[in-house]
Amino acid sequence: MTVTKRIKIRLREPLSRWFIKLLALLPLPLNHGFAWCIGRLLILLPNSLKTISQTNINLCFPQMSVTQAKQLCHQSLIETAKAAAETGPLWLWPKNKALGLIKQVSGEEHVTQALAQGKGVIIIAPHLACWEAIGMYLTPKYPMTTLYRPHPIASLDSMMRYGRERMSGKLAPTDASGVRVLMQALKKGEIIGILPDQDPGHDGGEFAPFFNIQANTITLLAKLAHKTQAAAIPAYAERLSAGHGYHLRFFAPVAEIADADVAIALTSLNQCVEDLIRRCPSQYQWGYKRFRTRPEGEKSFY
């Protein structure tokens, strides 16, 4: 890390910490209302988040008209601002108050039935809607370990760890030791959580179609599913309008994700994520460079 980057992180650290604490003082409707204002600024002002979002939407929905794609981009920027703002309540509110934001749960029987098989459960929760709420809901009820990438800002990392562990959840780092922790949890018949839609770089992924575009896809999830025969259960926590809370949705396990053929497994995984996104496209994090890594010789989309 360069000296300049270290200085920037040190300057951002106290501001970010106090900003999240301030957001935690607001009820969720006001929290999301504030985020709506931030989202409107993102719509009006030039910024990389808007540019990347529009690029991804154009790639994934080529059939959309210019007006439709622009509208989806604008909705997504507002929802992305809400995702950032709601970390205050989700990480810092008392347990019962935070859990009170979960207004409805559908499909939890898929989780309980899979756990009864004793082979563990892999929750497939992409960067869609309020993914933080899924772990917040599950960890007080079931043993759960989540793959975790440390935040570069130390105080935010500490705050994030507190928010995720205070409900009795466990975190596994994104290294070899973390993989062993995840495997052990599955062998005990427990739940693990992995975000399936991150670009893992050249060493951690293989290309598979995602919205008909070759996307570098994490192989760890499919390999764990194949080795343990754990149930791969798709899930997302829909953000309700006007800050009314969240509706958690769990779906039937997708058997093909555990296929011995990695190509079949990764194609199934990406199709699963794509199906979830199509249910709630405005709440997907389109501002992430999902197609950053390209096949050799192919020009960057960004």
C-alpha positions in Angstrom: 0.0 0.0 0.0 1.4 3.4 -1.0 1.9 6.2 1.5 -0.7 8.3 -0.3 -3.3 5.5 0.1 -2.5 5.1 3.8 -3.0 8.9 4.4 -6.4 8.8 2.5 -7.5 5.8 4.7 -6.5 7.6 7.9 -8.4 10.7 6.9 -11.5 8.7 6.0 -11.5 6.5 9.1 -12.9 8.9 11.7 -15.4 10.4 9.3 -16.7 7.0 8.1 -17.0 5.7 11.7 -19.0 8.7 13.0 -21.1 8.8 9.8 -22.3 5.2 10.4 -22.9 5.9 14.0 -25.0 9.0 13.0 -27.0 6.8 10.6 -27.7 4.3 13.3 -29.5 7.1 15.3 -32.1 7.4 12.6 -35.2 5.2 12.3 -35.1 3.2 9.1 -37.6 5.3 7.2 -35.5 8.4 7.8 -32.3 6.5 7.1 -33.6 5.4 3.7 -35.0 8.9 3.1 -31.5 10.3 3.7 -30.1 7.7 1.3 -32.7 8.7 -1.3 -31.2 12.2 -1.3 -27.7 10.8 -1.7 -28.9 8.6 -4.5 -30.4 11.6 -6.3 -27.0 13.3 -6.1 -25.4 10.2 -7.6 -27.9 10.5 -10.5 -27.3 14.2 -11.1 -23.5 14.3 -10.7 -20.8 12.6 -12.8 -19.4 9.6 -10.9 -17.9 6.2 -11.5 -20.7 4.4 -9.7 -23.2 5.7 -12.2 -21.0 5.0 -15.2 -20.3 1.4 -14.2 -23.9 0.8 -13.3 -25.1 2.0 -16.7 -22.4 -0.1 -18.5 -23.5 -3.3 -16.6 -27.2 -2.7 -17.2 -26.6 -2.2 -20.9 -24.5 -5.4 -21.1 -27.0 -7.5 -19.1 -30.2 -6.1 -20.6 -29.5 -5.3 -24.2 -33.2 -5.6 -25.1 -34.0 -2.6 -22.9 -34.7 0.8 -24.5 -32.4 3.7 -23.6 -35.2 5.1 -21.3 -35.7 1.8 -19.5 -32.0 1.2 -18.9 -31.6 4.8 -17.7 -34.5 4.4 -15.3 -33.2 1.1 -13.9 -29.7 2.7 -13.4 -31.3 5.6 -11.5 -33.3 3.3 -9.3 -30.3 1.2 -8.6 -28.2 4.2 -7.5 -30.9 5.1 -4.9 -31.0 1.5 -3.7 -27.2 1.3 -3.5 -27.2 4.4 -1.3 -29.8 2.7 0.9 -27.6 -0.4 1.2 -24.7 1.8 2.5 -26.9 3.9 4.8 -28.7 0.9 6.5 -25.4 -0.6 7.7 -25.7 1.8 10.7 -28.9 0.2 12.0 -28.0 -3.3 10.9 -24.6 -3.2 12.6 -25.2 -1.1 15.7 -28.8 -1.4 16.8 -29.6 -3.7 19.7 -30.3 -7.3 18.6 -34.0 -7.3 19.1 -34.5 -3.9 17.5 -32.5 -4.9 14.5 -34.3 -8.2 14.1 -37.6 -6.3 14.3 -36.7 -4.9 10.8 -37.5 -8.4 9.4 -41.2 -8.1 8.6 -41.7 -11.3 6.6 -39.8 -14.6 5.9 -40.7 -16.9 3.0 -39.3 -20.3 2.2 -37.4 -20.9 5.5 -38.7 -24.5 5.3 -36.0 -25.1 2.6 -33.3 -24.3 5.2 -34.8 -26.4 8.0 -35.4 -29.4 5.7 -31.9 -29.2 4.3 -30.3 -29.0 7.7 -32.2 -32.1 8.8 -30.3 -34.0 6.1 -27.1 -33.3 8.1 -24.9 -32.3 5.2 -24.9 -28.6 5.8 -26.3 -25.6 3.8 -24.7 -23.1 1.6 -26.6 -19.8 1.4 -26.3 -18.2 -2.0 -26.9 -14.5 -1.4 -25.6 -12.2 -4.1 -25.2 -8.4 -3.7 -28.9 -8.0 -4.1 -31.1 -5.9 -1.8 -30.1 -6.2 1.9 -27.8 -9.2 2.0 -26.6 -8.2 5.5 -30.2 -9.0 6.8 -29.9 -12.6 5.8 -27.0 -13.4 8.2 -28.6 -11.2 10.9 -31.7 -13.3 10.8 -30.1 -16.8 10.4 -27.3 -16.6 12.9 -29.4 -16.4 16.1 -31.3 -19.4 15.0 -28.7 -21.7 13.4 -24.9 -22.2 13.6 -23.6 -20.1 10.6 -20.2 -19.1 9.3 -19.8 -16.4 6.6 -16.8 -15.9 4.3 -15.4 -12.5 5.2 -13.0 -10.0 3.5 -11.5 -7.5 6.0 -12.3 -3.8 5.4 -9.2 -1.7 4.6 -10.3 0.9 7.2 -9.5 -0.7 10.6 -12.3 1.0 12.7 -14.9 0.1 10.0 -13.6 -3.5 10.0 -14.1 -3.7 13.7 -17.6 -2.2 13.5 -18.5 -4.6 10.7 -17.2 -7.6 12.7 -19.1 -6.5 15.7 -22.3 -6.1 13.7 -22.1 -9.5 12.1 -20.8 -11.4 15.2 -23.1 -9.9 17.8 -25.9 -12.2 16.6 -23.7 -15.3 17.3 -22.4 -15.6 13.7 -18.9 -16.7 12.9 -16.6 -15.2 10.2 -14.1 -17.0 8.1 -11.3 -15.0 6.4 -10.8 -15.2 2.6 -7.7 -17.4 2.7 -6.8 -21.0 3.1 -7.6 -21.1 6.8 -11.0 -19.6 6.0 -11.7 -22.4 3.5 -10.9 -25.0 6.1 -13.3 -23.3 8.6 -16.1 -23.4 6.0 -15.4 -27.0 5.2 -15.5 -27.9 8.9 -18.8 -26.1 9.4 -20.4 -28.0 6.5 -19.1 -31.3 7.8 -20.9 -30.5 11.1 -24.1 -30.0 9.2 -24.1 -26.2 9.7 -24.8 -23.2 7.5 -22.2 -21.2 5.6 -22.7 -18.0 3.6 -20.7 -17.0 0.5 -21.4 -14.0 -1.8 -21.4 -15.7 -5.2 -21.1 -12.7 -7.6 -17.7 -11.3 -6.8 -14.9 -11.4 -9.4 -12.3 -13.7 -7.6 -9.4 -12.8 -9.9 -7.6 -15.1 -12.2 -6.5 -17.6 -9.4 -9.9 -18.1 -7.8 -12.4 -18.5 -10.6 -13.3 -19.8 -14.0 -15.4 -18.2 -16.8 -19.1 -19.1 -17.0 -22.1 -17.3 -18.6 -23.8 -14.6 -16.6 -26.6 -12.7 -18.5 -25.0 -14.3 -21.6 -21.6 -12.7 -20.9 -18.6 -14.7 -19.8 -18.0 -13.8 -16.2 -15.1 -14.8 -13.9 -17.0 -16.9 -11.3 -15.8 -18.1 -7.9 -15.2 -21.9 -7.9 -15.0 -22.3 -4.1 -18.7 -22.5 -3.6 -19.3 -25.2 -6.2 -16.3 -27.2 -4.9 -17.6 -27.1 -1.4 -21.0 -28.2 -2.5 -19.6 -31.1 -4.5 -17.3 -32.3 -1.7 -19.9 -32.1 1.1 -23.2 -32.5 -0.9 -24.5 -29.5 1.1 -27.7 -28.0 -0.1 -27.1 -24.7 -2.1 -30.0 -22.5 -1.2 -30.6 -19.1 -3.0 -31.8 -16.2 -0.9 -32.2 -12.5 -0.8 -33.7 -9.9 1.6 -36.0 -7.6 -0.4 -35.9 -4.0 0.8 -39.5 -2.9 1.4 -40.7 0.6 0.4 -40.6 3.6 2.7 -38.2 2.0 5.1 -40.7 -0.5 6.3 -38.1 -3.2 6.7 -37.2 -6.4 4.8 -38.9 -9.5 3.4 -36.5 -12.5 3.5 -36.9 -15.0 0.7 -35.4 -18.5 0.6 -35.7 -20.8 -2.4 -35.4 -24.6 -3.1 -31.8 -26.0 -3.3 -30.2 -26.0 -6.7 -28.7 -29.5 -7.1 -26.6 -28.7 -10.2 -24.3 -26.4 -8.3 -22.8 -29.5 -6.7 -22.1 -31.1 -10.1 -18.7 -32.8 -10.5 -18.3 -30.9 -13.8 -17.2 -27.4 -12.8 -18.5 -25.9 -16.0 -22.0 -27.2 -15.3 -21.8 -26.2 -11.6 -20.7 -22.6 -12.4 -23.2 -22.1 -15.1 -25.9 -23.2 -12.7 -24.6 -20.9 -10.0 -24.6 -17.9 -12.3 -28.1 -18.8 -13.6 -29.3 -19.0 -10.0 -27.9 -15.5 -9.2 -29.4 -14.2 -12.5 -32.8 -15.5 -11.6 -32.7 -13.8 -8.2 -31.7 -10.5 -9.8 -34.5 -10.6 -12.3 -36.9 -10.8 -9.4 -35.7 -7.5 -8.0 -33.3 -5.8 -10.6 -33.4 -2.3 -9.1 -32.0 -3.6 -5.8 -28.9 -5.2 -7.4 -25.5 -3.6 -6.9 -24.9 -2.7 -10.6 -22.1 -0.4 -9.6 -19.7 -3.4 -9.0 -17.3 -4.2 -11.9 -18.6 -7.8 -12.2 -17.0 -8.3 -15.6 -13.6 -6.8 -14.7 -11.6 -9.9 -15.5 -11.9 -10.8 -19.2 -10.8 -13.8 -21.2 -7.4 -13.4 -22.7 -7.4 -10.9 -25.6 -10.8 -9.5 -24.8 -11.1 -5.7 -24.3 -12.2 -4.4 -20.9 -15.8 -3.2 -20.7 -14.8 -0.5 -18.2 
